Every structure is written in structure tokens, then in C-alpha cells.
């Protein structure tokens, strides 16, 4: 759906009055762009340091980042589809008591899925910090700002996705589900901010020494 659109068309869709693609899809896109930058720096590093002891580690990280990239690409549409399911549930008839009950259950199920998907995006995007940190420390120095940008984009992906989790759980009646999601979101937000600060601190230090 959206993933196959030209960039310009996708941007036009986001800026339109249509509710999708929205923040959840953009969070997944940010994560995708982070993986692309990480892969680029890994490729540059592998090419420059071919035959070094880092080569096997780089190959392992390349495999991981490509897998994550494929998942994030799917998530761009998955998030939009989940929102569409929520809207569809709210449109269900509610004239009889039976219809009301069915509608409530459908809304609850759709909202839970709409919360699970961005949580998956956030948790997977958090994994990108390990890779960003690696390419900052060991990657091709000519691409140090690309390495920094990968961390910034990963942070944007995590925090954006978590806002989408929070807006959806606000309407969910299952307290056990919402409390668990809140705890995961709070912990992940705190760790993300800390990790990005650490990585960018490394970048600043390296640039200051080599500048």
C-alpha cells in the first residue's frame, strides 16, 4: 500500500486530511531510515576493513539490520491497517444490546492490536542503538555523522511509536493490558533517551578529537 509509493506521493498522503498514514507509520519509517543508514555505514566499513577481525561482527550486524529493516517496512502499512480496523469497529451498528456488546468487543480487540503494533516498532527500534553505537565506535570515520543520524532516527522511531501506544491504550478497558503497556512504554522511553544521549556524546567526543 504505502510502502510502494514514491516518496513525494507518500509525503502528499501524510500531509492530506486523511488520517492515514499517520504518526505510527511515520515511526516505522523513521526506524526504516535508521536501518538504512546503519547498513550503509556497515557496508562502507566492511569494504574498507576487508579481512579484519571485525568482518565477522559486521556480517552478523548486517544480517540483523536487514531483518529489522524488512519488519519496519511491513510496519508502515501494518500500523495504517490497524487504525483502519479501529475505525471500522467504531462504525459497527449499536441499536440492540447484542450489537452494542459486539461493537464494544470489536473496538477493544482493534485497539489492542493498534497498541501492540507500535509497541513492537518501539521495542525493535530500540535494538538499533546497539548497532548505532557499534558503527559510531568502529565504523568508517568518514560516515560518523551518518552513524549519529541513525541513532537520532531510532530515538524518533521509539518515542513516536510510544505516543501511538499511549493514545490507543487510553480507550482500552482491560486494565491489566493497559498497565503492562504503560510500564513497558515508560521503561523504554527512559532507556531510549539515555542511550541516544550516550551515543551522541561518543560522536561529539570523536569529532572533537579528529576535528
N, C-alpha and C positions, 0 to 999 in steps of 0.2 A: 504494500500500500504506500506508506510514506517513504520507506527506505529506498524505493526505486525512483523517487522523484529527483529531478535536477535540483541542485542546491537553491537556485533562485526561486523555483516553484515552491519548494518546501518553505522557504522564508516567507513567501507570499501567503502560504496557507497558515503559518503561525501568526502572521500579523492580521489575518482576517478576523471577522466577527465569529467564526466557527470556534467551538470550544476545544476541538482537537485539530492538529496536535497542540498540546499544551505543555505545562511545566514538567510533567512526568516523562514525556517523550524527549523534551529538551535535556533533562537529567541524563537519560540514557545516551543521547547524542554526545553530551559532554564527556561521558565515560568512554564512548567510542573514539572520540578525538584524542583523548588521553592515551588510549591503547595504540593509536596510530603513531603518535609521537614517540612513545616508548619503543615500539617496533622499529621505527626509523633509526633511533639512536643505537639500539642494539645491533641493527644491520651495519651501520657505519662503524661501530666498534669492532664487530666481528671481522669486517673487511680489513680494517687497519691492523688488528692484532691477530690475524690468522695464524694458527699454530700455537698460540699462547695457552697457558694453563686456565685462562678464563673462558676459553672457547666452549667447553662443555657446559659451563654455567650459563653462558649466553644462549646456547642452543636450547637449554631447558627453559629459560625465561621466554624465549621466542615462542616456544610451543604453548606455554601458559598464556601469554598475552594474546596470541591468535585465537585461542579458545575463548577467552573473555571477550574479545572483540566481536566474535560471532554471536555470543549471547547478548551483548549490548545492542547490536544491530537488530536482533529479534525483539528486544525490549522496547524499541522505539514504537513499533506497531502494537506490541502486547499491551503497553500502557494505554494507548489510544483505544484499543478494543475493549479493555476492561472498563474504561469510562463510559463507552457506548453501552455496555451491559448494565451499568448502574442507571443510566438514563432510561434504558428500556424497562428496567424493573420499576422505576417510578411511574412509568406510563401505564402499568397494568391496571385493569379495572378494580374498583373498590366500592362497588354498590352493595354487595352482600357481605355478611360476616365471613363467609368462606373465602370470598375474593380478597377481602382485607387481610386475612391471615396468610393467604398465598402470596400476596403482594409484599407483606412485611418480611416473610421468609426469603423471598427473591431479592429484596433490597439488601437484607443482611448478608446473604451469600455474595452478592455482587460487590458490596462494599468491602467485604473481607478480601476478596480477590484483588480489588483495586488498591488495597493496602499492602497485600503480600508482594505484588509485583515491584513497586518502588522500594520496598524493603530489601528485596533480592538485589535490585540495582545498587542500592546503597552499600549493602554488605559486599557485593562483588567489586564495586568501585573502590572500596577501602583496601582491597587486596592490591590495588595498583600502586599504593605507596611503597610497598616493598620493592617493586620494580623501578619506580621513580628514584628511590633512594640509591638503588644499585647503579643506575646509569649516571646519577649525579657523581657518585664516588668513583666509579670505574669507567664510565662511558667516555666516548670521544669528546675531548675538551672543546672542540670547535662547535659542539652542539649543546653546550651547557645550558643555554637559555631555553632550548627545546626541552631539555630534561626538567628544568624548572617549570615550564608551562604545563608539562604533563601532570605534575603534582597539583598545580593550581586548578586544572581542569578536573582532576579526580576529586578535589575538595568540592568544587562546584557541583559535581555529579552527586556526591554523597549528600550534601546539605540540601540540595534541591529535591532529591528523591525523598528525603526525610520529611520535608514540608508536605509532600504529597501523601505520605503515610499518615501524618497527623491530621490532615483535613478529612481524610476518609474515616479514620477511627473515631472522629468526633461524633459521627452519626451511628456508630455501631453499638448495639445494646449488650453484647456479650462482654461483660466486664473483665473476665479472665483473659480474653483475647486482647482487649484494648490495653490492659495493664502490662501484659507481656510486651506488646508492641512499643509502648511508651518507654519501658525500661531499655529495650534494645536500641531505640532511637536516641535516647539521652546518652547512653554509653558510647554509641557510635559517633555522635556529634562531638562529644568531648575528645575522643581519641583522634578524630579526623583533624580537628583544629590544632591539636598538639603535634600531630605527625606532619602536617603541612608546614607548621612553623619550624619544626626541626629540619626538614628538608631544605626549605628556603634559606635557613640560617647557614646550612652547609654550602649552598650555592653562593651566597654573599661572601662567605669566607674564601672560597676557591677563587672567585672573581677578583676579590681584593688582593689576594696573593699573586695572581697571574696578570693582573691588570697593569 
